[in-house]
Amino acid sequence: MNRTTNHTKKRTTNPSIIAVGLALALALVPGTAFASSDDLSVAAADFAAAGVDAGEAAETGDEAQGGLVTSEEGEAQTGGEEDDATATTIDEAASQTVQAAAAFVSQASAKVQEAQQASTDKVLSYDRADIEAIGTQEQTGHSICCPSFSCAYADAVLDGTVHDHSYYTCSCCTWPDWGGGESSFRCVGTDEQLLREAYDEIAAGRPTVIHVSAGYGEHWIALIGYTGATDPDYLTLANFIALDPWDGAQIVASDRFSLYGDGCEHVSDR
């Protein structure tokens, strides 16, 4: 008579599986969001794949444990060695899953750090050769054309468009592509509102042109970046990187200028 004997071994929850759950929970708590949903989807898919591998290994182990069949003489065909091999397979799969979870959390942490860094420090990239091609007030002797040079610099930073400063009308800037207005100033309200708008524009990849004061009088500069902007609602010129049309230098805006006080700023129409 054939006789089947189930050598049932009670499996307890593997501590590795608990670690996986904790790691996944850590990766998904508020404050550790990915910079983009695509990044999260990729990492989650990798994690899920590892979990499937572990689950299949566990199912294989269950089948092996439940399928221990003895011969007609009652001699077991499978025994302790098979149990040990199954346990090893499950542990290896669990270990792989934990490694995937650790990678998942590490990637989440890296993305959070990148996002935090981008929110406080950002300088828009540009080709320095474009700025040199446009020239400067100092080189041309056009001392009253700072708005035109600033718009030219900002367009070059925005998308690589290079216009001679005369495109914007030198002696009386007409702000083409920058709000128009026949040299009338676009005033957004308070200086705080101006700097917040400048931050938002730069965060979106768009430079701005603002009205500032220098020791010799009024001036216009192109803002192309921000630094140390931990609170976008409380910013000063010290938080902004600018191109100065007088000599084309990239500077911290507060090193040379202060806000003019009229809340005036131009943003691109493009």
Secondary structure, 3 states (H helix, E strand, C coil): CCCECCCCCCCCCCHHHHHHHHHHHHHHCCCCCCCCHHHHHHHHHHHHHHHHHHHHHHHHHHHHHHCCEECCCCCECCCHHHHHHHHHHHHHHHHHHHHHHHHHHHHHHHHHHHHHHHHHCEECCCCHHHHHHHCCHHHHCCCCCHHHHHHHHHHHHHHCCCCCHHHHCCCCCCCCCCCCCCCCCCECCCHHHHHHHHHHHHHCCCCEEEEEEECCEEEEEEEEEECCCCCCCCCCHHHEEEEECCCCEEEEHHHCCEECCCCEEEECCC
